Structure formats: structure tokens, C-alpha cells
Amino acid sequence: MSADHAFDVALFGEMMMMFVADRPGPLEQVPSFHKRTAGAETNVAIGLARLGLRVGWASRLGTDSMGRYLLAEMQREGVDCSHVACDPAQRTGFQFKGRVTDGSDPLVEYHRKGSAASQMTPADIAAPWLRSARHLHATGVFPAISPSARACAHETLQIMRAAGRTISFDPNLRPTLWSSPEAMRREINALAFQADWVLPGIEEGRFLTGEDTPQGIARFYRERGAKLVAVKLGPEGAWYDGPEGSGRVPGFPVPQVVDTVGAGDGFAVGVVSALLAGRGIADAVRRGCWIGARAVQVLGDTEGLPTQAELKQAGL
């Protein structure tokens, strides 16, 4: 890391308390839940910090018990939270998550409308702090939670582009947060077009681009300025297209799928960490596939994110 930068990666986004059911079944019939953390951007922040990168996260939380818990968890992971505002007048978002045993996507019930993070605006951006990072990772979740958060997301990308920093972007589509599919497509692509590295899932890419194949999806974003596109293919691995060429990295075998939530965040952790370390694109995508495979084998969003020692042991 250059001495000119205080951080390797900066992220903006909402963190929520997640209550995971202790057994399968309808949420209203579950007698107890386990407390976990949730949030696309914070999952990535935690994963990068565990790999030794210096990570800064900006957001808003309430001062309720959930907000205090989440802030403490991020600090425990070594993430800089100096630009997380804790407001006693606002509440922290949370969610209930069902448990499944067949590898399908679990039911998630969100309680985030009007949350502290959704009140963020461009005025919450400390531009000097943001520019002190050499990279920005963004997703499509934060801009979906409110118009003011969307304006904040656009501003962060514009600041980093103007400063010559690299930007990665995971569409991470959340249709229920948007007024219409058309609005989601328009707004997500407007953000993706500002990024250097675009990381869509295959179904997300088909929706956003109108292309059917990974090659077509990658070409769509490359023609609009992306230096690298890595299209996630689930168990089949990922297709990449970048300045070193294109190709497919096979997926890693998974004995049992426990929970698919967080796999895309794990993929982003692998790709971003490897590229910032100067690794080649194929190696970066391979690392992303490996971490994504780990993520689907655990119940929570972050339990599968590896440490530096585990990454080294895997030879990645």
C-alpha cells in the first residue's frame, strides 16, 4: 500500500442486525433466533479486513442496542468506523432470516424503511477521508434504500473517479427496494458505468444488459468503460473479460449448500483483495470463486470469509 493512502478500501452502506431462525419453518412459528450481522458492503468490509487490508466504512446507525452491537462488531473486525454517525434520533435497520435445508434461498423479512442509514445524504461524505483510500467498493443495495442514499452513492463514485482511484461495483439487485424494474435497471447501470471492475451475477447481468451469455454481458460493460467484468456463474464458477484477455474459472466443489446469501460478497472480497495485491485477473477470479464457495457452506453472511492464514493454506 502506498504511503499516500490511509486506507486500501473505503465503503459506504447500511449494516443491519440479522436474526437467523434456529430451525426451518415459517418465521412466525420459529421460537428463537441467533443474532448476526448483515449488509452487502459491510460483509465485503469484514472480508477484506480479515485478509489484512486497511478498510474504512462510512454509514449511519442508531444508538439503540442493535446499533451498538453492529458498531462493536465492525470495530472488532479491525474496520475503521470513524465516519459512522450514531444518531439517538434514528433507528438501526434489522431483518429476520429463515433457515432452509435444501440449498434454496432462505426467506428474509426486512425492517429497514426509514432506518438511520437510509437518511444519509451527500453531506455525510467526508471527501478528504474518502480520497485517502486507494479503492472504493460499491454495491447496488445502498443506492436502493432511499433517494438521498442514491445521491450519496453517486457522489462517492464521482469523487473517486475524479481522484483517479479504482472502483469496483457489485449490482447486488434488490427489486423490492425499487419503484420499478426499469428504474432499477437505469439507476444500477448508471453506477456500473462509473466503475472499473463490474461484478454481476449471470441473472443480474441478463436483466441489466439484455444479453444472454456471460460473454455478451461482459462485452456490454467493457464497451462502456469497464476495465474488468467478472460474471458470477454460481456452481459453474465465473467468466471474466479484462485487459489480460477472457476466460472461465471453474467453480469449487461444495459438499452441501447451507445458505447462498453472501456468496457474491465473498466473491467480491476475493477479486478485490487479489487485484489490489497485484495478482492477475484469472488468479483474482479464482480467489473470488473459492471464497464464494466457502460462503454458501455456512449459515451467516460472514462466517465463511477466510483469514489470511486460511487463504495462504489454500494457496490462493
N, C-alpha and C positions, 0 to 999 in steps of 0.2 A: 504494500500500500504506500502510495506517495505521501510524503510528509506534508504535502499541501492540503490533504484532506483529513478531516477529523473522523469521518466515517467511511466505511465501504459502501453501505447501502442505507438509504432513507426510505421510509414507507409511511403513508397516510391511510387510515382506515379504522373501521369500527371493530372493537372487540366486545364479545358478548359472553355472558355466563351461559353455559350449556348444562342442562340437567338430562343425563342419559338414563333411560329406563334400565332397571336392574334385571328385567326379563322381557321376553317377547309378549306382544298383545297390544290391544288398544290403549292409548295413553291414559284414558280415564280409568282404566282398570289396573294400572300399574301402581303398586303400593309404595314403592320407594325409587329414588333416583340417585345417581352418582354425579358429583359436581366436577365439571371440566371447563376448559376454556374453548372459545370458538371465534373464528374470524379469519377470512381468507388472507388478509395482509399480515395479521399477527401470526398465523401459522407459518408463513414464509419467514417472518422476522425471527421467530424462535428457531426454525430450522437453520437459518444462516448463522445465527449466534452460536448454536451448538457446534458449528463447523469452524468456529474461530474468527468469523468476520465481525467487524465492528458495525453494529446496527443501531439506527435511531428510528424511533416510531413516534409519530405525532397523532394525537387524537383528542377526544373529549370523553370523560367518564363522569358519572355522578359520584357523590361522596357516600353513597349507600354501601352496605356490606358487600354487594356484588362488585362495585367499582373498586373498593379497597382490595378485594381478593384478586381481581384481574391485574391491577397495577402491581401488586406484590409478586404475582407470578411472572410478569414480564421482567421486573427487576431481578428476580431470582435467576432468570434465564440469561442475564447479562445484557439485556437490551436497554439502551439509553431512553429514558422516559421523561427527560427534562422538558419536552414540549407536549406533554399530555396534560391538558387542563382538567382539573377536578372541580366540578361546579355543584354546590349544595342545592341549587335550584333546579337541577336536571337529574334525570334518572338513567341508569345503565340498562341497555337492552339485554334481553335474555331469550333463551329458546329451550323447548323440550324436544328431546330426540328419542325416537323409538328404537327398539332393538330388534334385529332380524337375524335369522339363522340360515337363510337360503342364498345369501350373497346379493340380494336385491338392495335397492336404495332405501334406507330407512325413512320413515315419516318424520319430518321436522316441523314443529309448530313454533313460529317466530312471534316474539313480543318485542318489537323494536321500533314501532312507529312513534315518532316524537322523542326518540332517545337523545342522549347528550351528543353522541357523535353525529347524528343527523342535523344538529344545529350548527355544525362547522361551516365557515364561510372562508373566502379568500383572505379575510382579515386575520384568520388564525395561522396563516403561513408566515413563518419567520424566514424570509428569503436567504439571509446570510447563513443561517443554520442549515437550510436545505442545500445550498450550494457547497457547504462543507463536506457533503457526501460525493463520492465519485460516481454513484449509480442510484437510480430511482427505480423501485419495483412498484408497479401499479396493477390494479385489477378492475374488473367491471362491476364489482359489488359496491364499493364506496360511492361512486357517482350515481348509483341507482337508489340510494336511500333517501335522497332529497334533492331538490333543485340547487340548494346552496352548497351541498356536498359535491354535486356535479360541477359547479363553478369552481370549487376548491380544487377538484381533481384536474380540471383543465389548466388551472393556473400553475399547479405544481409541474405538470409536464412542460408547459411553456417556459417556466423558469429554468428547468434543467436543460431543455433544448438550447436555449439562448446561452447557457453557460458551457455548452459543449460536452455535457455529461451523457453517459449512456442511459437508456431507459428500456426496461422490459415490461411487457404488458400481457396479462392473462385475462381473456374476456370474461371468464367465470360468470356466465349468464344466469340471471335470476329473473325470469319472466314475470313473476308475481309482483315485483317491485316497480315494473314499468307500466306506463299508461296503455301501451300497445306494442305488439311485436315490431311494428315499423319504427316506432320511436326508439326501441331498444337497439335495433339494427343500426339506425342512423347515429345514435349517440356513442355506441360502443365502437363503431368503425371510426368515428371522428377522433377518438382517443387512440385507437390502434394505429392510425396513420401517423401519429406523432412518435411512435416507439421504434427503437432499433431492433429489438427482439420481440417477436409476437408468438405467443404460445397457446393456440386454440386447441380444443378437443375436436375430434373429427365431426361430430354432430353440430357443435358450435360453429365450426368453420363452414359447414354446408349452409347453415342458416344465414350466416353473416355475409357470405360471398356469392351464394348461388352456384358454387362449384360442387361437383360430386366427389372428386378424388382428392387425396392429400396433395398430389402434385398441383392440381388446379387451385386449391386453397392457398398453398404456399406461393404460387405464381401471382395470385391476386394481391397479396400483401407485399411481395417483393417489388411488383410493378409500381406500388405506391410508396416506396421508400424504405421498407424494412430491410435491414441487412441480413437478418436471420429469421426464418419461420420454422418452428418445430410443431408439427401437428401430432397430438396425442392420439394413439390408436387403441387404447385400453390394453387388453392382454397381448395384442399384436405388437406392442412397442410404440415406435414413433417414426414419422417421416420428417426429415429436415432438408432445408434448402438454404444455403448460405454462400458466402464468398469462397469457401473451400470446395464447393460442389454440393451434391444432394445424395440422399440415400436413406435407407431404412435401418433403424436399430431394432433388433428383436426384443420382445418383452422378456422379463424374468419369470420363471415358473413360480406360481403361488399355490401352496398346498391347500389353503382354504381362504376364501374371501369372507372377511368378517364385516367390513364396513368400507364402502367405496368413497365416502366423504373424506376429503383431504388428500386424495391421491394426486390431483392436479397441483395442489400446493406443494406437495413433496417433489413432484416433477420440476416445478419452478425452482425449488431450493437447489436441486442437483444441477440444473442447467446454469443458473445464475452464479452459483458458487464456483463452478468449474471454469466458466468463461472469465470471471473476474480474476481467477488464478492463472490465466493464460493458457488453459488447456484448449485443445482443438474442439471443433464443433461436434464431431462424432463422439468423442470422449465425454463431452458435456451432456449430450443427449443420453448416452448410455448411463451416466450417473443419475440423470433425472428419472430414467425408467426404473433403475434399481431402487431409488428412494420411493417412487410411486408404488412399486410392488410391495415394499415394506409397509407403506401406509394403509393398504387395504387389508392387512392381516391383523389390525388392532382395532379396538372399539373407538377410541378417542381420535381427535384430529392431529395430535402432536406426538403420541406415544411411539409412533413408528419412525420419527425423524431421528437420524443417527447422530452419534457423537463423532468427533474427529478420529478417535481410536477405532470405532466401528467402520468408518469409511476406509481407513487405512488397511484394516484387516481384510476388507472385501477387495482390496486392490484397485479402488476407484478414486 
